[in-house]
Amino acid sequence: MTITLTAVFQKVPEGYIGFVEELPGANTQGATLEEARINLQEAIALVLEANRTLAEESLKGKDVIREALPVSTR
C-alpha cells in the first residue's frame, strides 16, 4: 500500500524549506530542492518512528489491540 502525502517547498535565501501538510512536525530544509526532498523523506520517517515509540510507551502494560490499518486516499 502506498499513501500519498503533500510536500510543500518554499524557496528562501538559504535554499529551500519544506513540510508535509498532513503530518505536523515533518519539516526540513536544504540548500537545494533535491536536498530538501531527501531531507523531508528522512523527517517523515523520524516523525512516524517517534510517534510509534511514544504510543508504545504510553500503552505499556495495557490491554490493547493492534492491527494494520489500510488507508484509502482520494
PQR file with spaces between the fields and no chain letter, atoms N, CA, C, O and H, PARSE charges and radii, in Angstrom:
ATOM       1  N    MET     1       0.840   -1.174    0.000 -0.4000 1.5000
ATOM       2  CA   MET     1       0.000    0.000    0.000 -0.0000 2.0000
ATOM       3  C    MET     1       0.885    1.236    0.000  0.5500 1.7000
ATOM       4  O    MET     1       1.900    1.292    0.693 -0.5500 1.4000
ATOM       5  N    THR     2       0.494    2.193   -0.765 -0.4000 1.5000
ATOM       6  CA   THR     2       1.188    3.468   -0.798 -0.0000 2.0000
ATOM       7  C    THR     2       0.194    4.556   -0.430  0.5500 1.7000
ATOM       8  O    THR     2      -0.921    4.602   -0.949 -0.5500 1.4000
ATOM       9  H    THR     2      -0.332    2.147   -1.328  0.4000 1.0000
ATOM      10  N    ILE     3       0.607    5.415    0.457 -0.4000 1.5000
ATOM      11  CA   ILE     3      -0.200    6.578    0.798 -0.0000 2.0000
ATOM      12  C    ILE     3       0.532    7.793    0.245  0.5500 1.7000
ATOM      13  O    ILE     3       1.757    7.876    0.335 -0.5500 1.4000
ATOM      14  H    ILE     3       1.513    5.378    0.879  0.4000 1.0000
ATOM      15  N    THR     4      -0.197    8.718   -0.315 -0.4000 1.5000
ATOM      16  CA   THR     4       0.408    9.905   -0.895 -0.0000 2.0000
ATOM      17  C    THR     4       0.194   11.086    0.033  0.5500 1.7000
ATOM      18  O    THR     4      -0.936   11.416    0.392 -0.5500 1.4000
ATOM      19  H    THR     4      -1.192    8.651   -0.389  0.4000 1.0000
ATOM      20  N    LEU     5       1.293   11.717    0.414 -0.4000 1.5000
ATOM      21  CA   LEU     5       1.251   12.907    1.257 -0.0000 2.0000
ATOM      22  C    LEU     5       1.587   14.129    0.395  0.5500 1.7000
ATOM      23  O    LEU     5       2.098   13.994   -0.716 -0.5500 1.4000
ATOM      24  H    LEU     5       2.211   11.449    0.122  0.4000 1.0000
ATOM      25  N    THR     6       1.297   15.303    0.917 -0.4000 1.5000
ATOM      26  CA   THR     6       1.551   16.530    0.164 -0.0000 2.0000
ATOM      27  C    THR     6       2.757   17.256    0.739  0.5500 1.7000
ATOM      28  O    THR     6       2.721   17.748    1.867 -0.5500 1.4000
ATOM      29  H    THR     6       0.882   15.412    1.820  0.4000 1.0000
ATOM      30  N    ALA     7       3.821   17.317   -0.045 -0.4000 1.5000
ATOM      31  CA   ALA     7       5.019   18.052    0.347 -0.0000 2.0000
ATOM      32  C    ALA     7       4.912   19.467   -0.205  0.5500 1.7000
ATOM      33  O    ALA     7       4.529   19.671   -1.358 -0.5500 1.4000
ATOM      34  H    ALA     7       3.850   16.917   -0.961  0.4000 1.0000
ATOM      35  N    VAL     8       5.253   20.438    0.629 -0.4000 1.5000
ATOM      36  CA   VAL     8       5.233   21.839    0.224 -0.0000 2.0000
ATOM      37  C    VAL     8       6.651   22.389    0.402  0.5500 1.7000
ATOM      38  O    VAL     8       7.246   22.267    1.472 -0.5500 1.4000
ATOM      39  H    VAL     8       5.563   20.273    1.565  0.4000 1.0000
ATOM      40  N    PHE     9       7.176   22.990   -0.657 -0.4000 1.5000
ATOM      41  CA   PHE     9       8.530   23.560   -0.612 -0.0000 2.0000
ATOM      42  C    PHE     9       8.460   25.045   -0.919  0.5500 1.7000
ATOM      43  O    PHE     9       7.669   25.490   -1.750 -0.5500 1.4000
ATOM      44  H    PHE     9       6.692   23.089   -1.527  0.4000 1.0000
ATOM      45  N    GLN    10       9.298   25.795   -0.236 -0.4000 1.5000
ATOM      46  CA   GLN    10       9.358   27.244   -0.457 -0.0000 2.0000
ATOM      47  C    GLN    10      10.810   27.659   -0.593  0.5500 1.7000
ATOM      48  O    GLN    10      11.658   27.273    0.211 -0.5500 1.4000
ATOM      49  H    GLN    10       9.940   25.434    0.439  0.4000 1.0000
ATOM      50  N    LYS    11      11.085   28.447   -1.619 -0.4000 1.5000
ATOM      51  CA   LYS    11      12.436   28.980   -1.823 -0.0000 2.0000
ATOM      52  C    LYS    11      12.671   30.095   -0.818  0.5500 1.7000
ATOM      53  O    LYS    11      11.852   31.002   -0.673 -0.5500 1.4000
ATOM      54  H    LYS    11      10.396   28.760   -2.272  0.4000 1.0000
ATOM      55  N    VAL    12      13.805   30.015   -0.124 -0.4000 1.5000
ATOM      56  CA   VAL    12      14.230   31.045    0.828 -0.0000 2.0000
ATOM      57  C    VAL    12      15.678   31.404    0.493  0.5500 1.7000
ATOM      58  O    VAL    12      16.329   30.679   -0.260 -0.5500 1.4000
ATOM      59  H    VAL    12      14.471   29.278   -0.242  0.4000 1.0000
ATOM      60  N    PRO    13      16.191   32.500    1.032 -0.5600 1.5000
ATOM      61  CA   PRO    13      17.568   32.894    0.691  0.2800 2.0000
ATOM      62  C    PRO    13      18.602   31.789    0.934  0.5500 1.7000
ATOM      63  O    PRO    13      19.590   31.700    0.205 -0.5500 1.4000
ATOM      64  N    GLU    14      18.383   30.952    1.945 -0.4000 1.5000
ATOM      65  CA   GLU    14      19.361   29.910    2.281 -0.0000 2.0000
ATOM      66  C    GLU    14      19.187   28.641    1.441  0.5500 1.7000
ATOM      67  O    GLU    14      20.027   27.745    1.520 -0.5500 1.4000
ATOM      68  H    GLU    14      17.581   31.024    2.536  0.4000 1.0000
ATOM      69  N    GLY    15      18.122   28.540    0.639 -0.4000 1.5000
ATOM      70  CA   GLY    15      17.847   27.337   -0.150 -0.0000 2.0000
ATOM      71  C    GLY    15      16.354   27.082   -0.198  0.5500 1.7000
ATOM      72  O    GLY    15      15.598   27.872   -0.763 -0.5500 1.4000
ATOM      73  H    GLY    15      17.440   29.268    0.574  0.4000 1.0000
ATOM      74  N    TYR    16      15.928   25.965    0.401 -0.4000 1.5000
ATOM      75  CA   TYR    16      14.515   25.600    0.414 -0.0000 2.0000
ATOM      76  C    TYR    16      14.111   25.091    1.790  0.5500 1.7000
ATOM      77  O    TYR    16      14.889   24.431    2.479 -0.5500 1.4000
ATOM      78  H    TYR    16      16.543   25.323    0.860  0.4000 1.0000
ATOM      79  N    ILE    17      12.891   25.407    2.173 -0.4000 1.5000
ATOM      80  CA   ILE    17      12.289   24.791    3.351 -0.0000 2.0000
ATOM      81  C    ILE    17      11.126   23.950    2.856  0.5500 1.7000
ATOM      82  O    ILE    17      10.539   24.243    1.814 -0.5500 1.4000
ATOM      83  H    ILE    17      12.259   25.942    1.613  0.4000 1.0000
ATOM      84  N    GLY    18      10.796   22.908    3.602 -0.4000 1.5000
ATOM      85  CA   GLY    18       9.705   22.043    3.186 -0.0000 2.0000
ATOM      86  C    GLY    18       9.006   21.437    4.377  0.5500 1.7000
ATOM      87  O    GLY    18       9.584   21.289    5.454 -0.5500 1.4000
ATOM      88  H    GLY    18      11.273   22.670    4.448  0.4000 1.0000
ATOM      89  N    PHE    19       7.736   21.082    4.163 -0.4000 1.5000
ATOM      90  CA   PHE    19       6.953   20.411    5.192 -0.0000 2.0000
ATOM      91  C    PHE    19       5.889   19.546    4.538  0.5500 1.7000
ATOM      92  O    PHE    19       5.629   19.655    3.340 -0.5500 1.4000
ATOM      93  H    PHE    19       7.267   21.202    3.288  0.4000 1.0000
ATOM      94  N    VAL    20       5.282   18.690    5.337 -0.4000 1.5000
ATOM      95  CA   VAL    20       4.208   17.821    4.863 -0.0000 2.0000
ATOM      96  C    VAL    20       2.901   18.319    5.466  0.5500 1.7000
ATOM      97  O    VAL    20       2.762   18.405    6.686 -0.5500 1.4000
ATOM      98  H    VAL    20       5.492   18.601    6.310  0.4000 1.0000
ATOM      99  N    GLU    21       1.947   18.647    4.601 -0.4000 1.5000
ATOM     100  CA   GLU    21       0.674   19.202    5.063 -0.0000 2.0000
ATOM     101  C    GLU    21      -0.044   18.283    6.043  0.5500 1.7000
ATOM     102  O    GLU    21      -0.614   18.755    7.027 -0.5500 1.4000
ATOM     103  H    GLU    21       2.060   18.577    3.610  0.4000 1.0000
ATOM     104  N    GLU    22      -0.023   16.987    5.790 -0.4000 1.5000
ATOM     105  CA   GLU    22      -0.804   16.033    6.567 -0.0000 2.0000
ATOM     106  C    GLU    22      -0.084   15.507    7.811  0.5500 1.7000
ATOM     107  O    GLU    22      -0.675   14.751    8.582 -0.5500 1.4000
ATOM     108  H    GLU    22       0.440   16.604    4.990  0.4000 1.0000
ATOM     109  N    LEU    23       1.154   15.881    8.017 -0.4000 1.5000
ATOM     110  CA   LEU    23       1.929   15.304    9.109 -0.0000 2.0000
ATOM     111  C    LEU    23       2.665   16.399    9.889  0.5500 1.7000
ATOM     112  O    LEU    23       3.822   16.696    9.593 -0.5500 1.4000
ATOM     113  H    LEU    23       1.634   16.495    7.390  0.4000 1.0000
ATOM     114  N    PRO    24       2.002   16.999   10.881 -0.5600 1.5000
ATOM     115  CA   PRO    24       2.657   18.037   11.663  0.2800 2.0000
ATOM     116  C    PRO    24       3.979   17.536   12.252  0.5500 1.7000
ATOM     117  O    PRO    24       4.075   16.410   12.740 -0.5500 1.4000
ATOM     118  N    GLY    25       4.971   18.384   12.193 -0.4000 1.5000
ATOM     119  CA   GLY    25       6.277   18.025   12.719 -0.0000 2.0000
ATOM     120  C    GLY    25       7.244   17.543   11.659  0.5500 1.7000
ATOM     121  O    GLY    25       8.453   17.511   11.890 -0.5500 1.4000
ATOM     122  H    GLY    25       4.893   19.299   11.796  0.4000 1.0000
ATOM     123  N    ALA    26       6.729   17.166   10.495 -0.4000 1.5000
ATOM     124  CA   ALA    26       7.598   16.721    9.405 -0.0000 2.0000
ATOM     125  C    ALA    26       7.969   17.940    8.576  0.5500 1.7000
ATOM     126  O    ALA    26       7.241   18.327    7.662 -0.5500 1.4000
ATOM     127  H    ALA    26       5.747   17.191   10.307  0.4000 1.0000
ATOM     128  N    ASN    27       9.103   18.537    8.900 -0.4000 1.5000
ATOM     129  CA   ASN    27       9.572   19.703    8.163 -0.0000 2.0000
ATOM     130  C    ASN    27      11.085   19.671    8.097  0.5500 1.7000
ATOM     131  O    ASN    27      11.740   19.004    8.897 -0.5500 1.4000
ATOM     132  H    ASN    27       9.695   18.222    9.642  0.4000 1.0000
ATOM     133  N    THR    28      11.632   20.397    7.139 -0.4000 1.5000
ATOM     134  CA   THR    28      13.071   20.338    6.919 -0.0000 2.0000
ATOM     135  C    THR    28      13.537   21.518    6.096  0.5500 1.7000
ATOM     136  O    THR    28      12.764   22.421    5.778 -0.5500 1.4000
ATOM     137  H    THR    28      11.100   20.939    6.489  0.4000 1.0000
ATOM     138  N    GLN    29      14.804   21.496    5.759 -0.4000 1.5000
ATOM     139  CA   GLN    29      15.382   22.499    4.874 -0.0000 2.0000
ATOM     140  C    GLN    29      16.512   21.859    4.086  0.5500 1.7000
ATOM     141  O    GLN    29      16.986   20.778    4.434 -0.5500 1.4000
ATOM     142  H    GLN    29      15.432   20.762    6.017  0.4000 1.0000
ATOM     143  N    GLY    30      16.936   22.520    3.036 -0.4000 1.5000
ATOM     144  CA   GLY    30      18.051   22.038    2.245 -0.0000 2.0000
ATOM     145  C    GLY    30      18.608   23.152    1.383  0.5500 1.7000
ATOM     146  O    GLY    30      17.905   24.109    1.059 -0.5500 1.4000
ATOM     147  H    GLY    30      16.551   23.399    2.753  0.4000 1.0000
ATOM     148  N    ALA    31      19.864   23.027    1.016 -0.4000 1.5000
ATOM     149  CA   ALA    31      20.500   24.031    0.168 -0.0000 2.0000
ATOM     150  C    ALA    31      19.904   24.022   -1.234  0.5500 1.7000
ATOM     151  O    ALA    31      19.845   25.056   -1.900 -0.5500 1.4000
ATOM     152  H    ALA    31      20.435   22.250    1.280  0.4000 1.0000
ATOM     153  N    THR    32      19.458   22.836   -1.681 -0.4000 1.5000
ATOM     154  CA   THR    32      18.822   22.695   -2.991 -0.0000 2.0000
ATOM     155  C    THR    32      17.458   22.052   -2.801  0.5500 1.7000
ATOM     156  O    THR    32      17.166   21.494   -1.743 -0.5500 1.4000
ATOM     157  H    THR    32      19.506   21.996   -1.140  0.4000 1.0000
ATOM     158  N    LEU    33      16.631   22.133   -3.828 -0.4000 1.5000
ATOM     159  CA   LEU    33      15.318   21.495   -3.760 -0.0000 2.0000
ATOM     160  C    LEU    33      15.462   19.983   -3.593  0.5500 1.7000
ATOM     161  O    LEU    33      14.727   19.372   -2.817 -0.5500 1.4000
ATOM     162  H    LEU    33      16.869   22.586   -4.687  0.4000 1.0000
ATOM     163  N    GLU    34      16.397   19.385   -4.311 -0.4000 1.5000
ATOM     164  CA   GLU    34      16.613   17.938   -4.189 -0.0000 2.0000
ATOM     165  C    GLU    34      17.054   17.560   -2.778  0.5500 1.7000
ATOM     166  O    GLU    34      16.583   16.561   -2.235 -0.5500 1.4000
ATOM     167  H    GLU    34      16.994   19.882   -4.941  0.4000 1.0000
ATOM     168  N    GLU    35      17.941   18.333   -2.182 -0.4000 1.5000
ATOM     169  CA   GLU    35      18.380   18.067   -0.808 -0.0000 2.0000
ATOM     170  C    GLU    35      17.205   18.193    0.162  0.5500 1.7000
ATOM     171  O    GLU    35      17.068   17.383    1.079 -0.5500 1.4000
ATOM     172  H    GLU    35      18.324   19.145   -2.623  0.4000 1.0000
ATOM     173  N    ALA    36      16.365   19.197   -0.035 -0.4000 1.5000
ATOM     174  CA   ALA    36      15.191   19.366    0.826 -0.0000 2.0000
ATOM     175  C    ALA    36      14.236   18.178    0.677  0.5500 1.7000
ATOM     176  O    ALA    36      13.658   17.727    1.666 -0.5500 1.4000
ATOM     177  H    ALA    36      16.476   19.855   -0.779  0.4000 1.0000
ATOM     178  N    ARG    37      14.066   17.672   -0.536 -0.4000 1.5000
ATOM     179  CA   ARG    37      13.205   16.492   -0.751 -0.0000 2.0000
ATOM     180  C    ARG    37      13.743   15.280   -0.002  0.5500 1.7000
ATOM     181  O    ARG    37      12.995   14.574    0.675 -0.5500 1.4000
ATOM     182  H    ARG    37      14.535   18.039   -1.340  0.4000 1.0000
ATOM     183  N    ILE    38      15.034   15.048   -0.128 -0.4000 1.5000
ATOM     184  CA   ILE    38      15.661   13.904    0.548 -0.0000 2.0000
ATOM     185  C    ILE    38      15.538   14.058    2.061  0.5500 1.7000
ATOM     186  O    ILE    38      15.203   13.105    2.764 -0.5500 1.4000
ATOM     187  H    ILE    38      15.642   15.621   -0.678  0.4000 1.0000
ATOM     188  N    ASN    39      15.811   15.258    2.553 -0.4000 1.5000
ATOM     189  CA   ASN    39      15.715   15.502    3.990 -0.0000 2.0000
ATOM     190  C    ASN    39      14.284   15.337    4.500  0.5500 1.7000
ATOM     191  O    ASN    39      14.072   14.893    5.629 -0.5500 1.4000
ATOM     192  H    ASN    39      16.084   16.032    1.981  0.4000 1.0000
ATOM     193  N    LEU    40      13.300   15.695    3.667 -0.4000 1.5000
ATOM     194  CA   LEU    40      11.909   15.560    4.084 -0.0000 2.0000
ATOM     195  C    LEU    40      11.518   14.088    4.200  0.5500 1.7000
ATOM     196  O    LEU    40      10.756   13.726    5.096 -0.5500 1.4000
ATOM     197  H    LEU    40      13.472   16.056    2.750  0.4000 1.0000
ATOM     198  N    GLN    41      12.017   13.247    3.322 -0.4000 1.5000
ATOM     199  CA   GLN    41      11.763   11.809    3.436 -0.0000 2.0000
ATOM     200  C    GLN    41      12.266   11.287    4.784  0.5500 1.7000
ATOM     201  O    GLN    41      11.585   10.509    5.451 -0.5500 1.4000
ATOM     202  H    GLN    41      12.636   13.542    2.593  0.4000 1.0000
ATOM     203  N    GLU    42      13.452   11.718    5.170 -0.4000 1.5000
ATOM     204  CA   GLU    42      14.028   11.310    6.451 -0.0000 2.0000
ATOM     205  C    GLU    42      13.210   11.868    7.620  0.5500 1.7000
ATOM     206  O    GLU    42      12.983   11.173    8.610 -0.5500 1.4000
ATOM     207  H    GLU    42      14.005   12.351    4.628  0.4000 1.0000
ATOM     208  N    ALA    43      12.774   13.110    7.500 -0.4000 1.5000
ATOM     209  CA   ALA    43      11.966   13.724    8.562 -0.0000 2.0000
ATOM     210  C    ALA    43      10.655   12.965    8.756  0.5500 1.7000
ATOM     211  O    ALA    43      10.214   12.768    9.888 -0.5500 1.4000
ATOM     212  H    ALA    43      12.958   13.674    6.695  0.4000 1.0000
ATOM     213  N    ILE    44      10.038   12.545    7.671 -0.4000 1.5000
ATOM     214  CA   ILE    44       8.794   11.773    7.763 -0.0000 2.0000
ATOM     215  C    ILE    44       9.035   10.480    8.530  0.5500 1.7000
ATOM     216  O    ILE    44       8.279   10.138    9.439 -0.5500 1.4000
ATOM     217  H    ILE    44      10.395   12.705    6.751  0.4000 1.0000
ATOM     218  N    ALA    45      10.085    9.767    8.162 -0.4000 1.5000
ATOM     219  CA   ALA    45      10.409    8.506    8.839 -0.0000 2.0000
ATOM     220  C    ALA    45      10.666    8.736   10.331  0.5500 1.7000
ATOM     221  O    ALA    45      10.215    7.950   11.164 -0.5500 1.4000
ATOM     222  H    ALA    45      10.700   10.045    7.424  0.4000 1.0000
ATOM     223  N    LEU    46      11.379    9.796   10.667 -0.4000 1.5000
ATOM     224  CA   LEU    46      11.680   10.080   12.066 -0.0000 2.0000
ATOM     225  C    LEU    46      10.429   10.445   12.858  0.5500 1.7000
ATOM     226  O    LEU    46      10.282   10.015   14.002 -0.5500 1.4000
ATOM     227  H    LEU    46      11.745   10.435    9.990  0.4000 1.0000
ATOM     228  N    VAL    47       9.532   11.223   12.277 -0.4000 1.5000
ATOM     229  CA   VAL    47       8.285   11.598   12.963 -0.0000 2.0000
ATOM     230  C    VAL    47       7.428   10.363   13.210  0.5500 1.7000
ATOM     231  O    VAL    47       6.897   10.181   14.305 -0.5500 1.4000
ATOM     232  H    VAL    47       9.652   11.572   11.347  0.4000 1.0000
ATOM     233  N    LEU    48       7.292    9.516   12.195 -0.4000 1.5000
ATOM     234  CA   LEU    48       6.482    8.303   12.361 -0.0000 2.0000
ATOM     235  C    LEU    48       7.087    7.375   13.416  0.5500 1.7000
ATOM     236  O    LEU    48       6.362    6.803   14.231 -0.5500 1.4000
ATOM     237  H    LEU    48       7.723    9.664   11.305  0.4000 1.0000
ATOM     238  N    GLU    49       8.402    7.226   13.402 -0.4000 1.5000
ATOM     239  CA   GLU    49       9.080    6.388   14.386 -0.0000 2.0000
ATOM     240  C    GLU    49       8.905    6.952   15.800  0.5500 1.7000
ATOM     241  O    GLU    49       8.637    6.204   16.741 -0.5500 1.4000
ATOM     242  H    GLU    49       8.991    7.691   12.740  0.4000 1.0000
ATOM     243  N    ALA    50       9.056    8.264   15.943 -0.4000 1.5000
ATOM     244  CA   ALA    50       8.894    8.893   17.259 -0.0000 2.0000
ATOM     245  C    ALA    50       7.469    8.741   17.765  0.5500 1.7000
ATOM     246  O    ALA    50       7.252    8.456   18.943 -0.5500 1.4000
ATOM     247  H    ALA    50       9.273    8.871   15.179  0.4000 1.0000
ATOM     248  N    ASN    51       6.494    8.932   16.875 -0.4000 1.5000
ATOM     249  CA   ASN    51       5.092    8.776   17.285 -0.0000 2.0000
ATOM     250  C    ASN    51       4.798    7.348   17.724  0.5500 1.7000
ATOM     251  O    ASN    51       4.082    7.130   18.701 -0.5500 1.4000
ATOM     252  H    ASN    51       6.670    9.163   15.919  0.4000 1.0000
ATOM     253  N    ARG    52       5.348    6.382   17.010 -0.4000 1.5000
ATOM     254  CA   ARG    52       5.145    4.981   17.387 -0.0000 2.0000
ATOM     255  C    ARG    52       5.769    4.699   18.749  0.5500 1.7000
ATOM     256  O    ARG    52       5.156    4.033   19.583 -0.5500 1.4000
ATOM     257  H    ARG    52       5.931    6.559   16.216  0.4000 1.0000
ATOM     258  N    THR    53       6.972    5.195   18.981 -0.4000 1.5000
ATOM     259  CA   THR    53       7.647    4.990   20.264 -0.0000 2.0000
ATOM     260  C    THR    53       6.847    5.612   21.409  0.5500 1.7000
ATOM     261  O    THR    53       6.675    4.986   22.454 -0.5500 1.4000
ATOM     262  H    THR    53       7.470    5.736   18.303  0.4000 1.0000
ATOM     263  N    LEU    54       6.363    6.829   21.219 -0.4000 1.5000
ATOM     264  CA   LEU    54       5.559    7.488   22.254 -0.0000 2.0000
ATOM     265  C    LEU    54       4.286    6.698   22.553  0.5500 1.7000
ATOM     266  O    LEU    54       3.902    6.542   23.712 -0.5500 1.4000
ATOM     267  H    LEU    54       6.503    7.338   20.369  0.4000 1.0000
ATOM     268  N    ALA    55       3.642    6.206   21.510 -0.4000 1.5000
ATOM     269  CA   ALA    55       2.422    5.417   21.711 -0.0000 2.0000
ATOM     270  C    ALA    55       2.726    4.128   22.455  0.5500 1.7000
ATOM     271  O    ALA    55       1.999    3.759   23.377 -0.5500 1.4000
ATOM     272  H    ALA    55       3.955    6.333   20.569  0.4000 1.0000
ATOM     273  N    GLU    56       3.795    3.438   22.065 -0.4000 1.5000
ATOM     274  CA   GLU    56       4.166    2.191   22.743 -0.0000 2.0000
ATOM     275  C    GLU    56       4.457    2.431   24.214  0.5500 1.7000
ATOM     276  O    GLU    56       4.043    1.646   25.067 -0.5500 1.4000
ATOM     277  H    GLU    56       4.386    3.737   21.316  0.4000 1.0000
ATOM     278  N    GLU    57       5.167    3.511   24.515 -0.4000 1.5000
ATOM     279  CA   GLU    57       5.493    3.815   25.912 -0.0000 2.0000
ATOM     280  C    GLU    57       4.241    4.142   26.716  0.5500 1.7000
ATOM     281  O    GLU    57       4.121    3.720   27.867 -0.5500 1.4000
ATOM     282  H    GLU    57       5.503    4.148   23.822  0.4000 1.0000
ATOM     283  N    SER    58       3.316    4.880   26.136 -0.4000 1.5000
ATOM     284  CA   SER    58       2.114    5.266   26.878 -0.0000 2.0000
ATOM     285  C    SER    58       1.147    4.096   27.060  0.5500 1.7000
ATOM     286  O    SER    58       0.295    4.126   27.949 -0.5500 1.4000
ATOM     287  H    SER    58       3.413    5.223   25.202  0.4000 1.0000
ATOM     288  N    LEU    59       1.277    3.071   26.222 -0.4000 1.5000
ATOM     289  CA   LEU    59       0.375    1.919   26.301 -0.0000 2.0000
ATOM     290  C    LEU    59       1.012    0.710   26.989  0.5500 1.7000
ATOM     291  O    LEU    59       0.364   -0.325   27.139 -0.5500 1.4000
ATOM     292  H    LEU    59       1.968    3.047   25.501  0.4000 1.0000
ATOM     293  N    LYS    60       2.259    0.830   27.402 -0.4000 1.5000
ATOM     294  CA   LYS    60       2.983   -0.286   28.009 -0.0000 2.0000
ATOM     295  C    LYS    60       2.188   -0.842   29.195  0.5500 1.7000
ATOM     296  O    LYS    60       1.784   -0.105   30.094 -0.5500 1.4000
ATOM     297  H    LYS    60       2.785    1.671   27.280  0.4000 1.0000
ATOM     298  N    GLY    61       1.977   -2.165   29.172 -0.4000 1.5000
ATOM     299  CA   GLY    61       1.274   -2.844   30.251 -0.0000 2.0000
ATOM     300  C    GLY    61      -0.235   -2.787   30.147  0.5500 1.7000
ATOM     301  O    GLY    61      -0.927   -3.359   30.989 -0.5500 1.4000
ATOM     302  H    GLY    61       2.305   -2.764   28.442  0.4000 1.0000
ATOM     303  N    LYS    62      -0.765   -2.112   29.138 -0.4000 1.5000
ATOM     304  CA   LYS    62      -2.208   -2.010   28.975 -0.0000 2.0000
ATOM     305  C    LYS    62      -2.699   -3.049   27.979  0.5500 1.7000
ATOM     306  O    LYS    62      -1.964   -3.462   27.083 -0.5500 1.4000
ATOM     307  H    LYS    62      -0.203   -1.647   28.454  0.4000 1.0000
ATOM     308  N    ASP    63      -3.930   -3.460   28.142 -0.4000 1.5000
ATOM     309  CA   ASP    63      -4.551   -4.436   27.254 -0.0000 2.0000
ATOM     310  C    ASP    63      -5.098   -3.700   26.032  0.5500 1.7000
ATOM     311  O    ASP    63      -6.152   -3.068   26.103 -0.5500 1.4000
ATOM     312  H    ASP    63      -4.527   -3.124   28.871  0.4000 1.0000
ATOM     313  N    VAL    64      -4.378   -3.785   24.913 -0.4000 1.5000
ATOM     314  CA   VAL    64      -4.785   -3.086   23.695 -0.0000 2.0000
ATOM     315  C    VAL    64      -4.803   -4.052   22.524  0.5500 1.7000
ATOM     316  O    VAL    64      -4.224   -5.136   22.595 -0.5500 1.4000
ATOM     317  H    VAL    64      -3.522   -4.298   24.855  0.4000 1.0000
ATOM     318  N    ILE    65      -5.456   -3.663   21.468 -0.4000 1.5000
ATOM     319  CA   ILE    65      -5.475   -4.412   20.220 -0.0000 2.0000
ATOM     320  C    ILE    65      -4.736   -3.583   19.179  0.5500 1.7000
ATOM     321  O    ILE    65      -5.072   -2.421   18.949 -0.5500 1.4000
ATOM     322  H    ILE    65      -5.926   -2.782   21.411  0.4000 1.0000
ATOM     323  N    ARG    66      -3.742   -4.175   18.558 -0.4000 1.5000
ATOM     324  CA   ARG    66      -3.010   -3.513   17.473 -0.0000 2.0000
ATOM     325  C    ARG    66      -3.324   -4.256   16.182  0.5500 1.7000
ATOM     326  O    ARG    66      -3.334   -5.486   16.150 -0.5500 1.4000
ATOM     327  H    ARG    66      -3.469   -5.119   18.745  0.4000 1.0000
ATOM     328  N    GLU    67      -3.576   -3.507   15.131 -0.4000 1.5000
ATOM     329  CA   GLU    67      -3.840   -4.123   13.830 -0.0000 2.0000
ATOM     330  C    GLU    67      -3.430   -3.164   12.723  0.5500 1.7000
ATOM     331  O    GLU    67      -3.371   -1.950   12.919 -0.5500 1.4000
ATOM     332  H    GLU    67      -3.568   -2.507   15.157  0.4000 1.0000
ATOM     333  N    ALA    68      -3.152   -3.728   11.564 -0.4000 1.5000
ATOM     334  CA   ALA    68      -2.835   -2.907   10.392 -0.0000 2.0000
ATOM     335  C    ALA    68      -4.084   -2.142    9.971  0.5500 1.7000
ATOM     336  O    ALA    68      -5.200   -2.651   10.072 -0.5500 1.4000
ATOM     337  H    ALA    68      -3.201   -4.714   11.404  0.4000 1.0000
ATOM     338  N    LEU    69      -3.885   -0.932    9.504 -0.4000 1.5000
ATOM     339  CA   LEU    69      -4.993   -0.076    9.098 -0.0000 2.0000
ATOM     340  C    LEU    69      -4.756    0.437    7.688  0.5500 1.7000
ATOM     341  O    LEU    69      -4.045    1.425    7.503 -0.5500 1.4000
ATOM     342  H    LEU    69      -2.979   -0.519    9.422  0.4000 1.0000
ATOM     343  N    PRO    70      -5.342   -0.219    6.688 -0.5600 1.5000
ATOM     344  CA   PRO    70      -5.189    0.293    5.323  0.2800 2.0000
ATOM     345  C    PRO    70      -5.852    1.666    5.211  0.5500 1.7000
ATOM     346  O    PRO    70      -6.927    1.895    5.765 -0.5500 1.4000
ATOM     347  N    VAL    71      -5.207    2.560    4.497 -0.4000 1.5000
ATOM     348  CA   VAL    71      -5.723    3.920    4.331 -0.0000 2.0000
ATOM     349  C    VAL    71      -6.005    4.166    2.864  0.5500 1.7000
ATOM     350  O    VAL    71      -5.120    4.026    2.020 -0.5500 1.4000
ATOM     351  H    VAL    71      -4.333    2.374    4.047  0.4000 1.0000
ATOM     352  N    SER    72      -7.236    4.530    2.563 -0.4000 1.5000
ATOM     353  CA   SER    72      -7.593    4.880    1.189 -0.0000 2.0000
ATOM     354  C    SER    72      -7.441    6.383    1.017  0.5500 1.7000
ATOM     355  O    SER    72      -7.854    7.167    1.872 -0.5500 1.4000
ATOM     356  H    SER    72      -7.955    4.644    3.249  0.4000 1.0000
ATOM     357  N    THR    73      -6.856    6.762   -0.076 -0.4000 1.5000
ATOM     358  CA   THR    73      -6.722    8.177   -0.374 -0.0000 2.0000
ATOM     359  C    THR    73      -7.596    8.513   -1.563  0.5500 1.7000
ATOM     360  O    THR    73      -7.967    7.643   -2.351 -0.5500 1.4000
ATOM     361  H    THR    73      -6.521    6.126   -0.771  0.4000 1.0000
ATOM     362  N    ARG    74      -7.912    9.768   -1.675 -0.4000 1.5000
ATOM     363  CA   ARG    74      -8.779   10.212   -2.784 -0.0000 2.0000
ATOM     364  C    ARG    74      -8.124   10.079   -4.107  0.5500 1.7000
ATOM     365  O    ARG    74      -8.724   10.410   -5.129 -0.5500 1.4000
ATOM     366  H    ARG    74      -7.610   10.475   -1.035  0.4000 1.0000
